[in-house]
Amino acid sequence: MLTTCIGAYPKPAFLELPDWFNIPDGPDSANPTKSWKAALAALGDAADETINAASRQVVSDQVEAGIDIPTDGEVKRENYIHYHCRHLKGIDFKHLTLRELRGGTYAAELPTINDRVRVRDSGFLVEDWRMAQSFTDRPVKITMPGPMTVTDTNANSYYSSDKALGADIADALNQEVLALANAGCVHIQVDEPVFARKPGDALEFGVENLERVFHGVPPHVVKTMHMCCGYPDRLDRLDYPKADRRAYFEIIRAIDESSIDVVSIEDAHRHNDLSLLDLVQNTQVILGVVAIALSRIESVEEISARLTEALNHIDSDRLIAAPDCGLGLLGRKLARSKLKNMCEAAHQS
């Protein structure tokens, strides 16, 4: 059984760039504008060399653990959403707007959408991918935020509807997807956690705009989407409000009938009714089998048992093992231990 990671990996200690996993008040309080640029500037002439070394460590950790499809670890990003948004026109990072997000689970000052969203510059993810890919012969996956998630994590003061905003975001994201495909990147993942928070919107226009992101992609490119149910704001917080556990059941058929090749769902932090997998007839499934916000290390036997349960509902050639989501909260030691056990369990299944 193949293995992959989802996105973020703990930044090496020597890379002094902030991200939303090391903000004192937790990931949801990260200001997207102030600290990242200053920290990058502080690296000075050593920036490229330091980021390169960090990318090498992140990729090497995954490969050594046994990951078949590693990610770039989102090494350069302060968070997976606003890193991309800074490369788009129409999103104002100077004039922030305070708003609640993720169903009121937290509030933050966010960039303001005050004009039509278009591409400012493209190819930045190509640079990230090429750097990570240079450290391994395994195919490196690149991730980016989806239209509904970008919409939900900025403040809209221009568009009359989220559907229209999402369509323009999708067209802008599509340019970066095509650039990645032309550069040789085979695995491209779009993250849409907001699908699980707003299944009605996902069905009304979210899946359509998700497909716009991948429009024109060559057949050999694997089109992946990740749909988690909510990220805890700190390690070992058990009461974090997650999306309704019925959301996957509401959305999964539409994803399965779309042009998406692989759908990623979480299962470790909160187990699903695995009859969910019976509804997926065409699409490969990435199943989260290690928790990304619990310090307890799942045993090989525990992970293997869950994968065996899943195989009662889906063929092994359509099942891929992964962590629930990004690994940034865990720190390097825990992340490596969890990945090693996961890969051992998956590769013997």
ABEGO torsion letter per residue (X at the ends): XBBBBABBBBBBAABBBBBAAABAAEAAABBAAAAAAAAAAAAEAAAAAAAAAAAAAAAAAAAAAGBABBBAGGAABABAAAAAAAABBGBBAABBBBBBBGGGABBBBBBBBABBBBBABBGAAAAAAAAAAAABABBBBBBBBBAAAAAAABBBAABABAAAAAAAAAAAAAAAAAAAAAAGBABBBBBBAAAAABAAAAAAAAAAAAAAAABGBBAABBBBBBBBAEBBABBGBAABBBBBAAAAAAAAAAAAABABABBBBBAAABBBBAAAAAABAABBBBBBABBAABABBBBAAAAAAAAAAAAAABBAAABBBBBABBAAAAEAAAAAAAAAAAAAAAAAX
